[in-house]
């Protein structure tokens, strides 16, 4: 019985260690209020939570490495035509980093890499309203931020 409990505890510990995220994602809008059509941009800060160098994103289009949860007044907004075309291209072609750089996307232990992403390139944010934005890479989700899009006068 004692051996069974020891093995069970070890399995739980290993499972917990494997499920722990290796990095975190924190976003913030570059502007909290924007005019319709001017573009919504967020700053993305990825922090390496491990004791070793991580490759987190990169390649030809690092913006496309994310899943985007964007909602206007609580309702999920559709992808833009550009996002649909990019997704279709990815389905046809295997992922390749030729011409891209993975060196720039390596993050030392306990350090943070910062990038900006034009979220409105990927989600239709042209209509006035309050938008919530959350990014996800793999199983890691960012915080949720709010941006207000106002009519263009």
N, C-alpha and C positions, 0 to 999 in steps of 0.2 A: 504494500500500500504506500509506503514511504517513497519507494522508487517511482511509483506512478505519479504521485504528487510532484516530485522533483522534475520529472519529465514534462508534466503538464505546465508547471511554472516556467520552465525553460522555453517551451513552445510559445507561451503567451508573451514572454519577454522578447523573443526573436520576432514574432509577429508585430509587436508594438514598435520595435526598432526599425523594421522594414516599412512600416506605414508612416513613419515620421517624414514630413516634407524636408527636402534638401534645400529648398529656397523659399523665399516669400516674395509676394508681389504687392506693392503699394502704389496706388495711382492717385494723381491729383490733376484737376483740370488746369490748363494754363490760363483760362479765363472762365469765370463762373457764369457770365452772361455773354451771349454772342448774338449777332444779327443773323437772321435766316440766310443761308447760302454762303456765309463767310467761313465755315468749317469749324469743327470741334476737335480740339487737340488735348490729349492728356500726356502728362509726364509719367513714365513708368519707372519705378525703382525696384530692381530685383536684387535681393540680398542672399548671398550664399550662407546658409546656416550650418555648413559642414566644416570639417577640418581638412578638406582637400579641395583642389581646384575643380570647378564645375564648368561644363559647357552648357550654357542655358540660352538656347536660341541661336540666332545668327543666320548665316547663309545669305542667299540672294535677297530675300524679302523677309526680314525678321518680324515685321508687323503682322504677317500672315500666320505666324506661329501661335496666335491666340484665338480662342473662341470669344466672341463678343456677345454679351448679354446687355442689350440696349433697349430701354423701354421709355415710351413717351406717355406721361400721365398714367403709368402702370401697365401699358399695353406694349407687348413686344413689337419692335419695328422691323421691317424687312431689310434684307441685304440690299446693297446697291448693285447696279449692273456690273460695276467693276469687280465687286466681291464675287458675284456669281461667275463671271468670266474667269477669274483667278482660280476659283474652286474647280471649275470644269477643266482648266489647264492642268491643275495638280492631279486630277483623277486620270488624265491621259498620260502624263509624264511621271516617271519615278522621281522622287526627291533627289536633287543633285545640288551639290555645293560648288560645282565648277564655276569659277569666276567670282565666287563669294568668298568670305573669309570666316573661318571658325575661330581664328586666333583672337579676333576682336570680341568674341562672345564668351571667352573664358573669364571666370570671376574667381579671384583668390579667396581662400577661406575667410569668412566673416566680413567680406567686402561687398559693396553695392555697385551695380552697373545701372546707369540711367539712360533712357532713351525717350523720345517723344513719338507719339503715334497720332496720326490724323484719323480718329475714329469715324468721322463722317465719310471717309473714303469707303468704309466697309458697311455702314448702316445708314439708312435713310433718315437724316436728321434735319430735313429742310423745313418741316412744319413747325410753327411756333408751339412752345409748350415746355414743360419740365421733363428733362430726360435723366434717367439714372443709367449709369454705366458701370459694368463689372467685366473684368477680363479674366480669362482662365487659360492656363497652360498645363496640360496634363491634368492632374488632380488638384493643382494649386489654384485657388481663386484669390483675386484681389479684393480689396475693400470696395465698397460701392460709393460712387460720387454722383453729385447732381449738377447738371448744367441747364441753364434756362436759355432757350432760343426765343428771341423776340422778333416781331415782324420787322421787315426791312422797309423803312420809310424814306 
